[in-house]
Amino acid sequence: MKREQLQKILKEISSVKIAVVGDFCLDAYWFIDESKSEISVETGNATQAIKQQKYSLGGAGNVTNNLAAMGVGDVRAFGVIGDDPFASAMAGIMQKTGIKTNNLLIQQGNWSTHVYAKPYVADVEQNRIDFGNFNQLTDAVADQLIQNLKNEIPEVDLVIINEQVISGIHTDYFKQKLVELIQLFPDKIFIVDSRNYNDFYDGAYRKMNDTEAANLAGISKDPSDMVLYSEVKTAGEFLFDKFKKPLFITRGDRGSVIVDENGVTNIPGLLIMSKIDSVGAGDSYLAGSAGTLAAGYSMQLAAEIGSFVAGVTVQKLFQCGTATPEEILQIGLDPDFVYRSELAEDIRQANYIDKSEIESINTLPENLNIQYAIFDHDGTISTLREGWEEIMAPMMMKAVLGNHYQDADEALYHKIQTRVAEFIDKTTGIQTLVQMKGLVDLVKEFACVPEDEILDEFGYKQIYNEELLLMVKEREKKISVGELSLEDFTLKNAVLLLEKLHKAGIKLTLASGTDEEDVRNEAHILGYDHLFEGRIYGAVGDVNKEAKKIVLDRILDMIGESETGQIVVFGDGPVEIRETRKRGGITIGIASNEMKRHSLNESKRTRLIKAGADVIIPDFSQLPLLLKLLNI
């Protein structure tokens, strides 16, 4: 999405008016420090000492909070609260953010404000404490709420109906009155997000998750079951035919699906590098989608903005986060999407060309006219650095645990080990300095190292490089004395491909996340640097200068965006594949087994398909077919 388009959408969202009717809740986060626990004189039991407490809006409150944070200028809350201190806390938070609370009605009897108290010991949530489970809405309060809503619907652009809890406002009586109200305003957009009554509100758009959609369409699924895209598509088509109104169906990290008169459209998920907390993500998606629809935009744009808002908020831990226009703009201008998750995770679905090892993911355009070929280096051409993960992983473990590396308990050790492995997997292919910047965040996250002993990204990179280069220099030495040769440290037929492309007049460029001096030296030692005619680029010690992005931008500047089909990229890392996909080039994912220098690495295949690869190959052994596929 272009900056101007996204800025225009966000500006127009700021002028819409949205009413939210539903179950307003308060999330209480109580952080327990057991070091201050004492034995109660009265009971003889250990007390739970709260070191810190935080309160945030949940349920319909979180929807209003997200709307206000993203810049909606007029947000109106319609709900019921109790006559208790939690109600005052909730109203105070809402009023501070500009949410109108005059339609939050107080029911004096049989009603407590819905509160979900979440005690934490360290970063582990304990048994939750719930308030409001015995609420009973009176018909009189229901009638007043409906009347207030009826009075204000003509003034607003869109109404969100939120249902979170069985003991909330959605009694049989209230639901029927609300359906009658929807019918009175056929031209107004109502969006229902309901855990229990998605099939009830005739005349409304619906937002639900894939499990809810499947079950509503008669496809039995438990919350832990995976819902395949084919099942989501079938369910979406069935529900649109049944309700005659558009649907948003969310799929977690697999993105979302929209269903309207144009059919079923898949919206890819976002790749999030940092640790995430998905609590409230659905509310964020709903707020972004609703705000965009209220501003007059399409379902598809609404779903994309909803994804951006949720992509921001899931990165905010221990809270139902919100996203400001600036944060939405930042994530929306250069999003990293996750493509074809089911194909990526199930090799049985692979479609091989002519019984070869070349897997077609997306059909390539006919009559390609490739003029520029961009190569990643490590794992795509060279295997000099094969095994870098086995050096980086323990190095990161030692950095995170510090002096506790030897004596950390097993649970903590394995937790950090899992986080490190996930981080390396997600960041494969980006420059080392950026990975080390992420390591700094990991060290701070686990707090095993005193603040004044934490290094910056340059310090950690120096430690990693020193350990890695010991291995690389030893291999280079063996090449220089003739003990090992070019074939021992390059992927099968990789150099032959370079020679054929160079002979065909295609301009070759090498773009690596490795330091530029090192990648130039290694290409020279392996004997193919001359084929790139000086176009060899690597990291330059600046996290804001990603070599692969810079190279793509330079080439685009030369040939113009209308000719991006002239570019092909070869890489075994997600970064070069994602960046080229964004710019419309052809992407060849090299799912290489670097130890063998041929054959398929299934983990790489998964990463590369999700990054947006058009074609997956394990190596260059089937070179004639690959060149034919590229029309070279």
N, C-alpha and C positions, 0 to 999 in steps of 0.2 A: 504494500500500500504506500502510495506517495505521501510525503510529508504534508503537502497542501491539502490532500483529500482527508487525511486523518485529522489534521487541525480543524478543517471545516466541520467535520462530523462532531468533534468534541465541543466546538464553539456552539453549534446548533443544539446539542444536548443540554447545554447550560441554560437554555431558555424554555425547556419543556416543563410541564407540570404533571406530576405522577402521584396517584393515591395508592397507598398500600394498606390493604385490609387483611388482618390475620392474627396469628399467635405471636405476640411480642414477648420475648424471653430475655433473660439476663444471664450471661455466662460469667461465673465467678472463678477465678484462678487463685488458689491458695497454695503458696509454695512453703512446704514444711521443712524446717531445719531440725533434724533429730538431735543435734548436739545441744539444743536448749530444752529438750524434753525433761520433764520432772514427774515424780510420782504424786498423783493427787491424794491429798490427805483424806478426802471424803470417800473415794472409791478404791484407792490402792492401785489404780491403773495408770499407765504412762500417758502423759498428755501429748498432744500434737501441737508443736510450737510453730505458728505461722510467722515466717520471716518477712514475707512480702505478699501483697494481695493486689489483684488487678480485676477490673470489671469491664466487660464489653457487651455490646448488644448481640443477641442471638435471635434465631427464628426470623420473624418478620422485621424485628428491629435491626438485624444484620443487613437485610435487604435495603431498608431505608438508609442505614449508615453508608452502605456502598453507593447508593444513589447520590447522597449528599457529597461524599468524598470525591466522586468523579465529576462533580460540578453541576448536577441538576439543581436548578435554583429554587424550585418549589416542590418539596416533598411533604406529603400529608399522611400522617399515621392514623389508622382507624383500628382500634382494638379495645381490649378490656384488661385492666390491671387491678391489683388489690389495694386495700387501705393498709399499706405496710411500708417499712423503710426501703425495701428493695424497689418499690414502685417509684419512690422519690429519686433513688439513685439512677434508675432507668430514664426517667423523664429529664433529669439533669444532664445526662450524657447526650440525649437527643436534642435538647434545646441548645446545648453548646455547639452542636454541629449544624444548627439551622433547620432541624426537622420540626415540623408543626405538630404539636402534641395536644391541641385542643379537642381532638376527637378520640383521645384515649379515655374511655369511660371507667370510672371506679365503681365496681360492684361491692357493696358493703358486706354481704354475707356469702358464705360458700365460695369464696374466691381468694386465692393467694397469687401474687405475681409469680409467673413461671421463672424459676431460677435453677440453673444447673451449676452446682458448686463442684469444682474439679480439684481435689487436693493432689499435689505433686510432691514426691520425694525424689530428689535429684531431678531427672527429666522423665520420670516414669509416673504416669497418671494412676492414682489409686481409685478405689471405689467412689463413684460419683454420688453426690447428695442432691436429691431433687425436691423442689418445692412446687406445689400447684397440681399434683397428680389427682387431687380429689375435688377439683373445681367443677361447679355446675352452673352453667350460664342460665339466667332467668329469661323468660320470653320478653319481659319488659325491657331489659337491657338490650336484648337482641333487636327488638323493634326500634329502639332509640338509635342504635348503631346503623341499622339499615336506613333509617330516615336521614341521619346525618350524611351518610354516603350518597343517598339519592339527591340531596340538596347540592352536593359539590361535584358530582360526576360531570355536569355540563361544563364546569370550569377547567377540568383536567384533560390531558391528552391521552392518558392511558391509566388503567387500573390493574394493579397486581393483587391477586388473591393468594395468600399464603396459608397453608395448613401444615402444622408441624406435630401437634400432639392430640391424642384422643380426648384429653380433658380440656381442650381449648374451646374456642368460640364456635367451632363448626358442629353444632348440634343438628339434629334432623330438622328442627324448626328453622334455625338460622340458614342452613344450606338451601332449603326450599325458598325462603325469602330472597336469598342472594341470586338464585337462578331466575326468579321472577324479575329481579332488578336488571339482570343482564339482558333479558328479553326487551326491556323498555328502552335500551340504548343499543340498537343493532349496529350502528355505525362506529361505536366506541370499541377500542381494543381492550379486552380483558385477558390477562394471562394468568392461568392457574398453575401453581406449584404446590402439589398436594401429596403427602405421603400415603394417605389412606383413601382419598375420594377422587382420584383422577378421572374416573368414569362418570362423575356426577354433573359437573358444571357445563351444561349444554350452552353453546354459543360462545365459548371462550377458547382462546389459544391455550396450548398446554406445554409446560416444560417438565420433563421427567427424566430419570436416568434409564439406562438400557435395560436393567433388570425389571424396573417398573413397567416399561413399555412391553417387554416380552410377556410378562405375566398378564398384563391387561389384554394382550392379543391372543391369549391362550397357549403361549409357549412357556411351560413351567420352568422357572429358574429360581434357585436359591441365591441369596446375596453374594455368596462366595463363588458362584458359577461364572465362567466366562460366557459372555453373550457375543456370538460371532457377528460380524458385519452383515452377513446374509440374513441372520435372524433379526437384527435391528431393522434392516431394510424391509423384510416381510412384515414385521410388527408395525413399522411406521406407515406403510402403505395401507394396512388393514385399519389402523386407527384414524388415518386421514379420511378414508372412505366412510368410516363409521361416524366421526364427529363433524366432518366437513369444515374443519378449521385447522390452521397450521400447527405444527409441533416442533419443539426443540427437544432432542434426545441427547443427553450428555453421556460420554463414555469414559470418564476419567482421563488418564494420560493418552487414551486413543482418540481424543478429540470429541467431536459431536456430530450429530446428523440433524439436518432440517428437512421437514416434509411439508410441502405446500402444493399449489396447483401446478408447479413446475416439476414435481416429482421429488425424488430423494437426492439430497446433496450432502456429500461427506465433507466435513470441515476438519482438517488434520489437527492432531494434538500438538502441543508445544514441548520442545525439549528444554527442561529446566535443569541446570547444572547443580544448583545448590540444594541443600536439604530442604524438604518441603513438609508442610502441614496442611492437609487437604480439608480440614474442618472449615466449613463455610464457603468452600469453593463454588458449590452449586448456587448459593445466594449471590456471589459475585458475578457469576456467569449470567444469572437472571437479570441482575441490575444493569450490566453492560448491554445485554440484548434488548431489554425493555427500554432503556434510555435511547438507544439507536432507533428502535421502531417508533417510539414516540416522536422522534425528530423527523420521521417520514421516510426512513431508509428501508431497504429490502431485508428479507429474512436472512439472506446470506451475509450481508454486511453486519447485521445485528449479531449473528452467531460469531463472526470473526471478532467483533469488539468485545463480546462476552468472553471469548477465549483469552483475549489480551488482559481483561480485568482479572479473571481467575488466575492467569499466569503470574500476575503481580502478587495477588493476595496469598497464594499457596507458599510463597517464599517468606511469609511473615509468621514466625513461630509463636506458639502459646497464645493465639488470639484468632478471632475471626477478622482477618485483615481487610483493609480497604485499599483502593488504588486511586491516586490523584490523576488529573489529566496529564501532568508531566510524566508520571510513571507509565501511564497507558501509552503515551507518545513514544517513550523510550523503548518499550518492549515491542510496540507495533510497527516501528519503522524498520526493524531488522530482526524479525522473529525467526527462530529456528524451529521448523516443523518436524513432526515425526510422521513418516509415510509408511503405509502398507504393513502395519504391525503384525497382522495375522500371517501374511506371507513370510515376513521376516522371521517369525518365531516357529514356523512349521515348514521345514524343507520338503516335506511331502507334496507341497503345492507348487514346487518349482517347475518352471516351463523351460525346458532346454531346447536349443535350436539345433535341428537336424541331428538329434541324438548325440550332441557334443556335450562338453562341460560348460558351454557358454549359456548362461541363464538370462532369458529376456524378462525384464521387469516391466518396462514400458516400450511400446512399439516405436521404433525410431522413424523419423521422417524419411521419405524416399528422396533419392538424388542428393544425399548430403554432399556438401562442398567444404570439407574440413581444410582450414588454412592455418589453424593454430592448435597446438597440442601442449597442454600443461601437465607436468608430472610432479607428483609428490616424490620424495626420494626414498626414505627409510621404509622398507616393507613393500614398496612398489617397484623400485629398481634394485636398490642396494639392500643387502642383509648384514652389512657391517655392524649395525647396531642391534641385531637380533638379540632378544633377551633383555632389552632395556627395562621392561616391566618388572623383571625379577630383581633389578637393581633399585628401581624407583619405589616399589612397594615396601621393602624393609626399611629403606631410607626414610620414607614417610612415617612408618610405624614408630621408628626411633624418635623422629622429630615430635610426633604427637604425644608420645608417652614420656619423653625426656628421661629424667632419672628414675622413673617408675617402669622403664622398659622390662627390667628383669623381675620385678616384684608385683606387677599389676595383676589383679585377680583375673581368672580365666574369662569370666563374663565380659569384663571391660575390654580385655585384649581382643576377643573375637568380635565384639561390637565395632571396635576401631578398625580391625582387619577388614570387616565387611564394608564399612564406609570408605576405606581407602581403595579397596578393589572396585567399588562402584564409581568412585571419583575418577580413577584411572581409565576405566572403561568409557565413561562419558566424555573425557577430555582427550582421548587419543587423537593425535593429529594437530592439536593446537600447540603454539609455541611453548617451550619449556617454562619460560618466565611466567606465563599465565597460569600454568599448572602449579608453579611454586607459590603464586599469589593465592591460589585456592588452598594450598597447604597451610598458609598462614591462618586462613579462616578455620581450617580443621583443628589446628593447634589451639586456637582460642575457644573453639566450640567445646572441646573436651576438657579444657582447663587443668590439664595435668602439669603444665609448665608455667612457672611464675611469669607474670606479664613482662617483667624486665629482662627475662632470659629468652623471649621469643624473637627469632631473627626475622628480617624482612625477606621478601621474595628473592632478592639478590644473594643473600646469605645462604638460603636453602639451595638455590640453584648452583652455587659454587660447590657445595657439598656433593650434590647429585652429579654434577659434571665431572668432578674429580674421580668419583667411583666409576662412572660410565667410560670415561676416556682411558682409564687403565685397560679396560677390555678392548676398546677400539684400537688403541695404539699397538697392543699385542697382535691383533689381527693384521693391522697394516704392516707390521714388521715381517710377519710371515709371508705376506704378498711380496714385499720388497726383496726378500732373499730367495724367492721362488719356491718356498715350501707349500704355499697355496696360490691359487690363480683366480682370475676374474670370475670364472664359473662357480667358484666356491662361495662367492659373496654377492651374487646377483641372481635375481629371479629368472627362472627358465625362459629363454628367448627374449629377455627384456632388452638387452643391448641390440639384438638383431632387429627388434621393433624400432628402436631409436634410429638405427641406420637406415631402415626402409622409409621411415617418415621423413628423415632428413633428405634422402635421395629424391623423394617425391615433392620436395620443395616446401614442406610444411614447417613453419617456424616452431621450434621446440623451446619450451621454457621450463626451468626447474624451480619449484617453489616449495620450500620446506619450513617446518617449525623449528628445525635445528639451527644453531647459530650460523650465520652466513659464511663466516670464515671456515668453519668446520665442513659445511656441506660442499663448498668449492674445493677444499682440499681433498675430501673423500671422492668426489667425482673425478678429480685429476688422478688420484692414485689408481682408481678403477679404470681410467683410460677413456672415458667418453665425454669429458667436459667440453671438448671442441665441438661436439654435435649441437650444443646449446648456444654456440656463438656469443658467449658472454652473458646470456640471459639466465643467470643462476642467482636466485634470491633466497635469503633465509632470515632468521630472526636477528634484530639489530639492538636488542636490549631495551626495547620500548614496548610495553604491553599494549599501547595504543596503535602500534604498527604491525599488523598481522600480514606477513609476507604474501600469503595466498590471496587475501582480499586485495592487497595493493596490486598484485600482478593482474588479477582479473579486471580491476578498475582501469589499469593502464591499457590493457588490450581492448576493453570496451571503448575507451576514449579514442583509440586508433581506428576501430572498425565501425563504431556506431552500434547502438543497441538493437537496431533492426537486423543486424547480421550475426547475432549471437550464436546462431546455428552453425557458424563456421568454427566454433570452439569445441574441443573435446578435452576432458580432463581424465587422467588416470590416477587413482589414488586408493590407498588402503585405509585412510582415515576419514571420519565423517566430515571434517571441516571443509576440505576441498570439494567434496561431493555436495554438501549443503550450499556452499557459496556459489558453485557453478549452476546448481539447480535454480537458485534464486534469479540468476541472470539469464536463464534460458539456454545454457549450453548443454552439450551431450556429456553424460556422466558414466564412466566405466569404473565400477568398484572392483578393486583387486583384493579378493578375500584370500590372501596368501598365507600359506604355512611357511613361515620364514625359516624354520629349522630345516625343513626338507628342501626349500626353495621351489617347490611345486606342490600341487594338491590343495584341497579346499580346507580353509579354516572356518568352521561354521559360526563361531562367535563373531568373526569379522563380517561374514555374510549378513548376519542379523543386524549389526550396526550400520552397515552400508546401505542396506535396503531402507531402513528407517530414516537414513539421512537423505534419501532421494535418488539412489543410483538407478540408471536406466538399464544397465547391463551388469551382471556379476560374472567375473572370471576368476579362477583360482591362480592362474599364471598366464604366460603368453605362449604356451606350448601349441595351442591350436591357432597359430598366427594367421594362416591364409583365410580361415573363416572369419576371424575378427576383422581383418582388413576389408574383406568383402562386405561385411555388415556395415562398416563405416564408409563404404564406397571409396576406398583408397586403393 
